[in-house]
Amino acid sequence: MASAIRGSRVGAGPMGEAERGDQIERASVSYWCVNGHEVRPSFAVEETVVIPDQWDCPKCGLPAGRDKNNPPSAVVNIPYKTHLAYVKERRTDKEGEKILEDALRKLRGDDLD
């Protein structure tokens, strides 16, 4: 007994690609990053579609703009600082030693105040 669907694939029909509907008009837009990479995503041509001013470069991850001669600069990423790093910004080593010595004196009961 032979199968009636032998040799078929999912989505294959008597009309093929025509049953998927009409293709909407599309426009490709060029974006350039500071490394000179160009990316050309395509957007639908409709009144409701807003084409962004910037696009992420898929090669290096930096922001890319539509002006080839003036691409956007890389975003400055300030790393996370610990509490100790902030304390060291406010106090010198000498001030830290004085504060530590005062605290240890209080704990030992040597406080003369």
A tleap script that builds the chain and sets N, CA, C and O, in Angstrom:
source leaprc.protein.ff14SB
mol = sequence {
  NMET ALA SER ALA ILE ARG GLY SER ARG VAL
  GLY ALA GLY PRO MET GLY GLU ALA GLU ARG
  GLY ASP GLN ILE GLU ARG ALA SER VAL SER
  TYR TRP CYS VAL ASN GLY HIE GLU VAL ARG
  PRO SER PHE ALA VAL GLU GLU THR VAL VAL
  ILE PRO ASP GLN TRP ASP CYS PRO LYS CYS
  GLY LEU PRO ALA GLY ARG ASP LYS ASN ASN
  PRO PRO SER ALA VAL VAL ASN ILE PRO TYR
  LYS THR HIE LEU ALA TYR VAL LYS GLU ARG
  ARG THR ASP LYS GLU GLY GLU LYS ILE LEU
  GLU ASP ALA LEU ARG LYS LEU ARG GLY ASP
  ASP LEU CASP
}
set mol.1.N position { 0.827 -1.165 0.000 }
set mol.1.CA position { 0.000 0.000 0.000 }
set mol.1.C position { 0.886 1.247 0.000 }
set mol.1.O position { 1.791 1.345 0.829 }
set mol.2.N position { 0.657 2.183 -0.886 }
set mol.2.CA position { 1.448 3.409 -1.011 }
set mol.2.C position { 0.742 4.558 -0.302 }
set mol.2.O position { -0.486 4.620 -0.254 }
set mol.3.N position { 1.555 5.476 0.253 }
set mol.3.CA position { 1.001 6.625 0.954 }
set mol.3.C position { 0.702 7.736 -0.049 }
set mol.3.O position { 1.470 7.950 -0.986 }
set mol.4.N position { -0.393 8.430 0.141 }
set mol.4.CA position { -0.786 9.509 -0.757 }
set mol.4.C position { 0.051 10.766 -0.534 }
set mol.4.O position { 0.137 11.613 -1.424 }
set mol.5.N position { 0.670 10.901 0.642 }
set mol.5.CA position { 1.448 12.106 0.905 }
set mol.5.C position { 2.951 11.865 0.726 }
set mol.5.O position { 3.766 12.674 1.168 }
set mol.6.N position { 3.299 10.804 0.109 }
set mol.6.CA position { 4.704 10.471 -0.093 }
set mol.6.C position { 5.383 11.552 -0.940 }
set mol.6.O position { 4.875 11.923 -1.998 }
set mol.7.N position { 6.521 12.052 -0.478 }
set mol.7.CA position { 7.261 13.059 -1.221 }
set mol.7.C position { 6.811 14.483 -0.954 }
set mol.7.O position { 7.339 15.415 -1.559 }
set mol.8.N position { 5.860 14.672 -0.073 }
set mol.8.CA position { 5.391 16.027 0.241 }
set mol.8.C position { 6.194 16.595 1.402 }
set mol.8.O position { 6.858 15.861 2.134 }
set mol.9.N position { 6.125 17.898 1.558 }
set mol.9.CA position { 6.746 18.548 2.706 }
set mol.9.C position { 5.738 19.512 3.322 }
set mol.9.O position { 4.758 19.898 2.686 }
set mol.10.N position { 5.992 19.887 4.554 }
set mol.10.CA position { 5.093 20.809 5.249 }
set mol.10.C position { 5.123 22.145 4.527 }
set mol.10.O position { 6.201 22.661 4.235 }
set mol.11.N position { 3.972 22.708 4.237 }
set mol.11.CA position { 3.880 23.992 3.574 }
set mol.11.C position { 3.781 23.894 2.066 }
set mol.11.O position { 3.448 24.871 1.396 }
set mol.12.N position { 4.069 22.724 1.530 }
set mol.12.CA position { 3.969 22.568 0.082 }
set mol.12.C position { 2.501 22.393 -0.278 }
set mol.12.O position { 1.809 21.540 0.277 }
set mol.13.N position { 2.051 23.187 -1.186 }
set mol.13.CA position { 0.657 23.095 -1.600 }
set mol.13.C position { 0.567 23.268 -3.094 }
set mol.13.O position { 1.582 23.470 -3.762 }
set mol.14.N position { -0.618 23.193 -3.619 }
set mol.14.CA position { -0.772 23.292 -5.059 }
set mol.14.C position { -0.394 24.670 -5.608 }
set mol.14.O position { -0.060 24.802 -6.785 }
set mol.15.N position { -0.447 25.694 -4.751 }
set mol.15.CA position { -0.150 27.033 -5.253 }
set mol.15.C position { 1.272 27.489 -4.898 }
set mol.15.O position { 1.709 28.524 -5.401 }
set mol.16.N position { 1.998 26.768 -4.063 }
set mol.16.CA position { 3.366 27.111 -3.702 }
set mol.16.C position { 3.461 28.453 -2.998 }
set mol.16.O position { 2.719 28.706 -2.049 }
set mol.17.N position { 4.362 29.314 -3.446 }
set mol.17.CA position { 4.624 30.597 -2.799 }
set mol.17.C position { 3.459 31.581 -2.928 }
set mol.17.O position { 3.330 32.481 -2.098 }
set mol.18.N position { 2.632 31.433 -3.921 }
set mol.18.CA position { 1.540 32.392 -4.146 }
set mol.18.C position { 0.557 32.422 -2.985 }
set mol.18.O position { -0.083 33.448 -2.756 }
set mol.19.N position { 0.421 31.339 -2.254 }
set mol.19.CA position { -0.557 31.346 -1.169 }
set mol.19.C position { -0.048 32.048 0.087 }
set mol.19.O position { -0.789 32.171 1.062 }
set mol.20.N position { 1.183 32.503 0.083 }
set mol.20.CA position { 1.710 33.241 1.227 }
set mol.20.C position { 1.272 34.695 1.207 }
set mol.20.O position { 1.436 35.381 2.216 }
set mol.21.N position { 0.740 35.184 0.144 }
set mol.21.CA position { 0.266 36.559 0.079 }
set mol.21.C position { 1.258 37.453 -0.631 }
set mol.21.O position { 2.329 37.018 -1.055 }
set mol.22.N position { 0.877 38.716 -0.751 }
set mol.22.CA position { 1.727 39.686 -1.434 }
set mol.22.C position { 2.859 40.133 -0.514 }
set mol.22.O position { 2.684 40.252 0.698 }
set mol.23.N position { 4.012 40.374 -1.109 }
set mol.23.CA position { 5.143 40.920 -0.367 }
set mol.23.C position { 4.942 42.424 -0.211 }
set mol.23.O position { 4.530 43.103 -1.152 }
set mol.24.N position { 5.233 42.937 0.971 }
set mol.24.CA position { 5.127 44.370 1.198 }
set mol.24.C position { 6.417 45.030 0.710 }
set mol.24.O position { 7.488 44.423 0.750 }
set mol.25.N position { 6.307 46.250 0.259 }
set mol.25.CA position { 7.485 46.964 -0.219 }
set mol.25.C position { 8.430 47.219 0.953 }
set mol.25.O position { 7.999 47.586 2.047 }
set mol.26.N position { 9.726 47.019 0.707 }
set mol.26.CA position { 10.734 47.168 1.744 }
set mol.26.C position { 11.832 48.110 1.276 }
set mol.26.O position { 12.102 48.221 0.080 }
set mol.27.N position { 12.461 48.786 2.228 }
set mol.27.CA position { 13.575 49.682 1.920 }
set mol.27.C position { 14.752 49.323 2.819 }
set mol.27.O position { 14.582 49.158 4.027 }
set mol.28.N position { 15.943 49.202 2.238 }
set mol.28.CA position { 17.160 48.946 3.015 }
set mol.28.C position { 17.778 50.274 3.423 }
set mol.28.O position { 17.839 51.215 2.630 }
set mol.29.N position { 18.234 50.340 4.666 }
set mol.29.CA position { 18.839 51.556 5.204 }
set mol.29.C position { 20.248 51.195 5.679 }
set mol.29.O position { 20.439 50.194 6.369 }
set mol.30.N position { 21.231 52.018 5.305 }
set mol.30.CA position { 22.614 51.774 5.704 }
set mol.30.C position { 22.929 52.467 7.019 }
set mol.30.O position { 22.545 53.616 7.238 }
set mol.31.N position { 23.632 51.756 7.891 }
set mol.31.CA position { 24.120 52.273 9.163 }
set mol.31.C position { 25.612 51.955 9.242 }
set mol.31.O position { 26.043 50.892 8.795 }
set mol.32.N position { 26.413 52.880 9.815 }
set mol.32.CA position { 27.850 52.681 9.974 }
set mol.32.C position { 28.246 52.899 11.423 }
set mol.32.O position { 27.742 53.806 12.086 }
set mol.33.N position { 29.162 52.052 11.915 }
set mol.33.CA position { 29.698 52.211 13.269 }
set mol.33.C position { 31.069 52.887 13.192 }
set mol.33.O position { 31.575 53.127 12.096 }
set mol.34.N position { 31.674 53.197 14.342 }
set mol.34.CA position { 32.970 53.872 14.363 }
set mol.34.C position { 34.085 52.997 13.786 }
set mol.34.O position { 35.131 53.519 13.398 }
set mol.35.N position { 33.883 51.685 13.723 }
set mol.35.CA position { 34.878 50.779 13.141 }
set mol.35.C position { 34.739 50.661 11.628 }
set mol.35.O position { 35.497 49.925 10.996 }
set mol.36.N position { 33.788 51.369 11.043 }
set mol.36.CA position { 33.612 51.348 9.592 }
set mol.36.C position { 32.745 50.217 9.075 }
set mol.36.O position { 32.610 50.059 7.862 }
set mol.37.N position { 32.154 49.425 9.959 }
set mol.37.CA position { 31.270 48.347 9.523 }
set mol.37.C position { 29.948 48.940 9.021 }
set mol.37.O position { 29.439 49.914 9.577 }
set mol.38.N position { 29.415 48.346 7.984 }
set mol.38.CA position { 28.110 48.767 7.462 }
set mol.38.C position { 27.106 47.649 7.673 }
set mol.38.O position { 27.396 46.482 7.410 }
set mol.39.N position { 25.943 48.005 8.142 }
set mol.39.CA position { 24.840 47.060 8.300 }
set mol.39.C position { 23.646 47.642 7.556 }
set mol.39.O position { 23.379 48.841 7.639 }
set mol.40.N position { 22.922 46.785 6.823 }
set mol.40.CA position { 21.806 47.253 6.004 }
set mol.40.C position { 20.514 46.483 6.326 }
set mol.40.O position { 20.117 45.600 5.565 }
set mol.41.N position { 19.864 46.811 7.441 }
set mol.41.CA position { 18.571 46.177 7.712 }
set mol.41.C position { 17.506 46.737 6.772 }
set mol.41.O position { 17.624 47.856 6.273 }
set mol.42.N position { 16.479 45.948 6.544 }
set mol.42.CA position { 15.397 46.434 5.685 }
set mol.42.C position { 14.145 46.665 6.526 }
set mol.42.O position { 13.875 45.942 7.485 }
set mol.43.N position { 13.394 47.687 6.143 }
set mol.43.CA position { 12.193 48.087 6.858 }
set mol.43.C position { 11.030 48.151 5.886 }
set mol.43.O position { 11.209 48.432 4.701 }
set mol.44.N position { 9.841 47.889 6.398 }
set mol.44.CA position { 8.641 48.010 5.577 }
set mol.44.C position { 8.410 49.473 5.239 }
set mol.44.O position { 8.644 50.356 6.064 }
set mol.45.N position { 7.948 49.721 4.020 }
set mol.45.CA position { 7.655 51.090 3.594 }
set mol.45.C position { 6.177 51.345 3.870 }
set mol.45.O position { 5.315 51.005 3.060 }
set mol.46.N position { 5.900 51.943 5.012 }
set mol.46.CA position { 4.543 52.294 5.438 }
set mol.46.C position { 4.617 53.575 6.259 }
set mol.46.O position { 5.684 53.937 6.755 }
set mol.47.N position { 3.506 54.251 6.401 }
set mol.47.CA position { 3.484 55.488 7.177 }
set mol.47.C position { 3.735 55.222 8.652 }
set mol.47.O position { 4.298 56.074 9.340 }
set mol.48.N position { 3.334 54.068 9.149 }
set mol.48.CA position { 3.443 53.783 10.580 }
set mol.48.C position { 4.832 53.296 11.000 }
set mol.48.O position { 5.135 53.253 12.193 }
set mol.49.N position { 5.668 52.933 10.044 }
set mol.49.CA position { 6.989 52.404 10.375 }
set mol.49.C position { 7.963 53.552 10.615 }
set mol.49.O position { 8.140 54.422 9.763 }
set mol.50.N position { 8.588 53.540 11.787 }
set mol.50.CA position { 9.577 54.557 12.144 }
set mol.50.C position { 10.960 53.926 11.988 }
set mol.50.O position { 11.271 52.929 12.640 }
set mol.51.N position { 11.778 54.504 11.131 }
set mol.51.CA position { 13.137 53.998 10.927 }
set mol.51.C position { 14.023 54.625 11.994 }
set mol.51.O position { 14.104 55.851 12.079 }
set mol.52.N position { 14.697 53.800 12.822 }
set mol.52.CA position { 15.494 54.349 13.927 }
set mol.52.C position { 16.738 55.085 13.444 }
set mol.52.O position { 17.260 54.801 12.366 }
set mol.53.N position { 17.207 56.036 14.254 }
set mol.53.CA position { 18.414 56.798 13.935 }
set mol.53.C position { 19.668 55.971 14.169 }
set mol.53.O position { 20.687 56.188 13.513 }
set mol.54.N position { 19.600 55.022 15.102 }
set mol.54.CA position { 20.752 54.179 15.402 }
set mol.54.C position { 20.372 52.706 15.343 }
set mol.54.O position { 19.214 52.333 15.530 }
set mol.55.N position { 21.393 51.868 15.075 }
set mol.55.CA position { 21.216 50.424 14.986 }
set mol.55.C position { 22.467 49.789 15.573 }
set mol.55.O position { 23.561 50.317 15.374 }
set mol.56.N position { 22.347 48.687 16.280 }
set mol.56.CA position { 23.524 48.011 16.835 }
set mol.56.C position { 24.256 47.255 15.737 }
set mol.56.O position { 23.645 46.511 14.971 }
set mol.57.N position { 25.578 47.451 15.665 }
set mol.57.CA position { 26.405 46.758 14.674 }
set mol.57.C position { 26.509 45.287 15.068 }
set mol.57.O position { 26.926 44.990 16.187 }
set mol.58.N position { 26.143 44.354 14.183 }
set mol.58.CA position { 26.216 42.934 14.534 }
set mol.58.C position { 27.648 42.402 14.603 }
set mol.58.O position { 27.875 41.336 15.176 }
set mol.59.N position { 28.612 43.117 14.036 }
set mol.59.CA position { 30.001 42.651 14.027 }
set mol.59.C position { 30.742 43.005 15.305 }
set mol.59.O position { 31.483 42.181 15.841 }
set mol.60.N position { 30.548 44.239 15.803 }
set mol.60.CA position { 31.301 44.662 16.992 }
set mol.60.C position { 30.410 45.076 18.167 }
set mol.60.O position { 30.912 45.264 19.275 }
set mol.61.N position { 29.103 45.221 17.946 }
set mol.61.CA position { 28.181 45.555 19.030 }
set mol.61.C position { 28.080 47.034 19.347 }
set mol.61.O position { 27.307 47.426 20.221 }
set mol.62.N position { 28.852 47.867 18.650 }
set mol.62.CA position { 28.795 49.304 18.902 }
set mol.62.C position { 27.596 49.925 18.190 }
set mol.62.O position { 27.083 49.345 17.234 }
set mol.63.N position { 27.142 51.095 18.641 }
set mol.63.CA position { 26.028 51.742 17.951 }
set mol.63.C position { 26.456 52.231 16.569 }
set mol.63.O position { 27.576 52.710 16.388 }
set mol.64.N position { 25.566 52.107 15.613 }
set mol.64.CA position { 25.821 52.552 14.240 }
set mol.64.C position { 24.776 53.592 13.870 }
set mol.64.O position { 23.613 53.486 14.260 }
set mol.65.N position { 25.205 54.607 13.105 }
set mol.65.CA position { 24.315 55.681 12.695 }
set mol.65.C position { 24.191 55.754 11.191 }
set mol.65.O position { 24.899 55.054 10.467 }
set mol.66.N position { 23.292 56.602 10.718 }
set mol.66.CA position { 23.019 56.694 9.284 }
set mol.66.C position { 23.990 57.606 8.556 }
set mol.66.O position { 24.026 57.592 7.325 }
set mol.67.N position { 24.782 58.401 9.274 }
set mol.67.CA position { 25.770 59.276 8.664 }
set mol.67.C position { 27.124 58.571 8.655 }
set mol.67.O position { 27.733 58.371 9.706 }
set mol.68.N position { 27.593 58.193 7.459 }
set mol.68.CA position { 28.843 57.434 7.345 }
set mol.68.C position { 30.039 58.229 7.856 }
set mol.68.O position { 30.951 57.652 8.448 }
set mol.69.N position { 30.050 59.535 7.639 }
set mol.69.CA position { 31.181 60.380 8.033 }
set mol.69.C position { 31.152 60.794 9.500 }
set mol.69.O position { 32.139 61.319 10.014 }
set mol.70.N position { 30.036 60.563 10.174 }
set mol.70.CA position { 29.910 60.951 11.576 }
set mol.70.C position { 29.148 59.874 12.350 }
set mol.70.O position { 28.026 60.115 12.796 }
set mol.71.N position { 29.749 58.678 12.518 }
set mol.71.CA position { 29.040 57.616 13.243 }
set mol.71.C position { 28.966 57.940 14.741 }
set mol.71.O position { 29.801 58.688 15.248 }
set mol.72.N position { 27.988 57.392 15.445 }
set mol.72.CA position { 27.870 57.674 16.883 }
set mol.72.C position { 29.046 57.078 17.654 }
set mol.72.O position { 29.588 56.040 17.276 }
set mol.73.N position { 29.427 57.745 18.728 }
set mol.73.CA position { 30.535 57.256 19.541 }
set mol.73.C position { 30.057 56.105 20.420 }
set mol.73.O position { 28.864 55.932 20.668 }
set mol.74.N position { 31.024 55.333 20.876 }
set mol.74.CA position { 30.714 54.184 21.733 }
set mol.74.C position { 30.184 54.663 23.077 }
set mol.74.O position { 30.583 55.719 23.569 }
set mol.75.N position { 29.298 53.896 23.660 }
set mol.75.CA position { 28.725 54.221 24.956 }
set mol.75.C position { 29.781 53.952 26.023 }
set mol.75.O position { 30.393 52.884 26.043 }
set mol.76.N position { 29.991 54.922 26.908 }
set mol.76.CA position { 30.944 54.748 27.990 }
set mol.76.C position { 30.284 53.926 29.080 }
set mol.76.O position { 29.240 54.300 29.615 }
set mol.77.N position { 30.902 52.812 29.399 }
set mol.77.CA position { 30.359 51.913 30.407 }
set mol.77.C position { 31.225 52.000 31.658 }
set mol.77.O position { 32.349 51.498 31.678 }
set mol.78.N position { 30.701 52.636 32.695 }
set mol.78.CA position { 31.437 52.785 33.944 }
set mol.78.C position { 31.225 51.517 34.767 }
set mol.78.O position { 30.089 51.153 35.070 }
set mol.79.N position { 32.315 50.846 35.128 }
set mol.79.CA position { 32.163 49.595 35.875 }
set mol.79.C position { 31.608 49.830 37.276 }
set mol.79.O position { 31.683 50.934 37.815 }
set mol.80.N position { 31.061 48.792 37.842 }
set mol.80.CA position { 30.492 48.833 39.178 }
set mol.80.C position { 31.598 49.077 40.194 }
set mol.80.O position { 32.660 48.458 40.119 }
set mol.81.N position { 31.356 49.970 41.137 }
set mol.81.CA position { 32.317 50.227 42.201 }
set mol.81.C position { 31.806 49.617 43.498 }
set mol.81.O position { 30.611 49.652 43.794 }
set mol.82.N position { 32.716 49.070 44.248 }
set mol.82.CA position { 32.358 48.525 45.554 }
set mol.82.C position { 32.292 49.648 46.582 }
set mol.82.O position { 32.720 50.773 46.324 }
set mol.83.N position { 31.752 49.323 47.741 }
set mol.83.CA position { 31.692 50.302 48.831 }
set mol.83.C position { 33.099 50.728 49.223 }
set mol.83.O position { 33.343 51.903 49.498 }
set mol.84.N position { 34.022 49.775 49.249 }
set mol.84.CA position { 35.402 50.091 49.614 }
set mol.84.C position { 36.034 51.072 48.626 }
set mol.84.O position { 36.797 51.949 49.031 }
set mol.85.N position { 35.726 50.933 47.339 }
set mol.85.CA position { 36.274 51.857 46.337 }
set mol.85.C position { 35.781 53.283 46.580 }
set mol.85.O position { 36.542 54.242 46.446 }
set mol.86.N position { 34.494 53.414 46.940 }
set mol.86.CA position { 33.973 54.751 47.246 }
set mol.86.C position { 34.621 55.330 48.506 }
set mol.86.O position { 34.918 56.524 48.558 }
set mol.87.N position { 34.839 54.490 49.520 }
set mol.87.CA position { 35.478 54.953 50.750 }
set mol.87.C position { 36.899 55.419 50.453 }
set mol.87.O position { 37.337 56.447 50.971 }
set mol.88.N position { 37.620 54.670 49.624 }
set mol.88.CA position { 38.999 55.038 49.291 }
set mol.88.C position { 39.065 56.346 48.498 }
set mol.88.O position { 40.077 57.045 48.538 }
set mol.89.N position { 38.001 56.672 47.786 }
set mol.89.CA position { 37.956 57.956 47.081 }
set mol.89.C position { 37.828 59.120 48.065 }
set mol.89.O position { 38.345 60.211 47.821 }
set mol.90.N position { 37.127 58.873 49.189 }
set mol.90.CA position { 36.864 59.943 50.155 }
set mol.90.C position { 37.978 60.108 51.189 }
set mol.90.O position { 38.169 61.203 51.718 }
set mol.91.N position { 38.708 59.046 51.478 }
set mol.91.CA position { 39.695 59.063 52.550 }
set mol.91.C position { 41.071 58.668 52.037 }
set mol.91.O position { 41.200 57.820 51.154 }
set mol.92.N position { 42.093 59.292 52.602 }
set mol.92.CA position { 43.463 58.883 52.302 }
set mol.92.C position { 43.813 57.701 53.212 }
set mol.92.O position { 43.092 57.409 54.165 }
set mol.93.N position { 44.909 57.034 52.914 }
set mol.93.CA position { 45.338 55.918 53.760 }
set mol.93.C position { 45.636 56.388 55.182 }
set mol.93.O position { 45.347 55.682 56.147 }
set mol.94.N position { 46.208 57.570 55.306 }
set mol.94.CA position { 46.542 58.110 56.625 }
set mol.94.C position { 45.270 58.379 57.441 }
set mol.94.O position { 45.218 58.071 58.632 }
set mol.95.N position { 44.239 58.957 56.792 }
set mol.95.CA position { 42.959 59.195 57.476 }
set mol.95.C position { 42.309 57.870 57.878 }
set mol.95.O position { 41.727 57.761 58.957 }
set mol.96.N position { 42.411 56.866 57.006 }
set mol.96.CA position { 41.845 55.557 57.324 }
set mol.96.C position { 42.517 54.912 58.516 }
set mol.96.O position { 41.845 54.316 59.358 }
set mol.97.N position { 43.836 55.021 58.600 }
set mol.97.CA position { 44.570 54.474 59.739 }
set mol.97.C position { 44.180 55.168 61.037 }
set mol.97.O position { 44.053 54.513 62.071 }
set mol.98.N position { 43.988 56.482 60.997 }
set mol.98.CA position { 43.582 57.245 62.187 }
set mol.98.C position { 42.194 56.804 62.661 }
set mol.98.O position { 41.975 56.601 63.855 }
set mol.99.N position { 41.262 56.659 61.716 }
set mol.99.CA position { 39.901 56.222 62.070 }
set mol.99.C position { 39.938 54.818 62.664 }
set mol.99.O position { 39.259 54.546 63.654 }
set mol.100.N position { 40.729 53.921 62.065 }
set mol.100.CA position { 40.843 52.552 62.571 }
set mol.100.C position { 41.442 52.540 63.967 }
set mol.100.O position { 40.957 51.826 64.845 }
set mol.101.N position { 42.478 53.315 64.176 }
set mol.101.CA position { 43.112 53.378 65.495 }
set mol.101.C position { 42.142 53.900 66.546 }
set mol.101.O position { 42.098 53.373 67.657 }
set mol.102.N position { 41.359 54.934 66.211 }
set mol.102.CA position { 40.361 55.469 67.153 }
set mol.102.C position { 39.310 54.421 67.496 }
set mol.102.O position { 38.914 54.290 68.654 }
set mol.103.N position { 38.856 53.674 66.491 }
set mol.103.CA position { 37.840 52.641 66.718 }
set mol.103.C position { 38.392 51.515 67.581 }
set mol.103.O position { 37.698 51.023 68.472 }
set mol.104.N position { 39.629 51.101 67.331 }
set mol.104.CA position { 40.238 50.035 68.139 }
set mol.104.C position { 40.456 50.488 69.585 }
set mol.104.O position { 40.294 49.702 70.517 }
set mol.105.N position { 40.816 51.734 69.762 }
set mol.105.CA position { 41.002 52.264 71.113 }
set mol.105.C position { 39.695 52.232 71.887 }
set mol.105.O position { 39.688 51.909 73.075 }
set mol.106.N position { 38.571 52.567 71.219 }
set mol.106.CA position { 37.250 52.525 71.864 }
set mol.106.C position { 36.882 51.096 72.248 }
set mol.106.O position { 36.345 50.859 73.330 }
set mol.107.N position { 37.171 50.152 71.368 }
set mol.107.CA position { 36.840 48.754 71.654 }
set mol.107.C position { 37.654 48.218 72.826 }
set mol.107.O position { 37.145 47.430 73.624 }
set mol.108.N position { 38.904 48.631 72.938 }
set mol.108.CA position { 39.763 48.151 74.009 }
set mol.108.C position { 39.458 48.837 75.350 }
set mol.108.O position { 39.887 48.380 76.409 }
set mol.109.N position { 38.725 49.919 75.278 }
set mol.109.CA position { 38.418 50.677 76.487 }
set mol.109.C position { 39.507 51.661 76.827 }
set mol.109.O position { 39.549 52.162 77.951 }
set mol.110.N position { 40.394 51.956 75.888 }
set mol.110.CA position { 41.463 52.896 76.122 }
set mol.110.C position { 41.041 54.315 75.825 }
set mol.110.O position { 41.871 55.224 75.823 }
set mol.111.N position { 39.755 54.518 75.573 }
set mol.111.CA position { 39.259 55.844 75.184 }
set mol.111.C position { 39.419 56.809 76.349 }
set mol.111.O position { 38.915 56.562 77.445 }
set mol.112.N position { 40.107 57.884 76.111 }
set mol.112.CA position { 40.373 58.865 77.175 }
set mol.112.C position { 39.349 59.989 77.179 }
set mol.112.O position { 39.440 60.885 78.019 }
set mol.113.N position { 38.392 59.976 76.286 }
set mol.113.CA position { 37.396 61.047 76.214 }
set mol.113.C position { 36.428 61.021 77.336 }
set mol.113.O position { 35.535 61.866 77.400 }
savepdb mol mol.pdb
quit
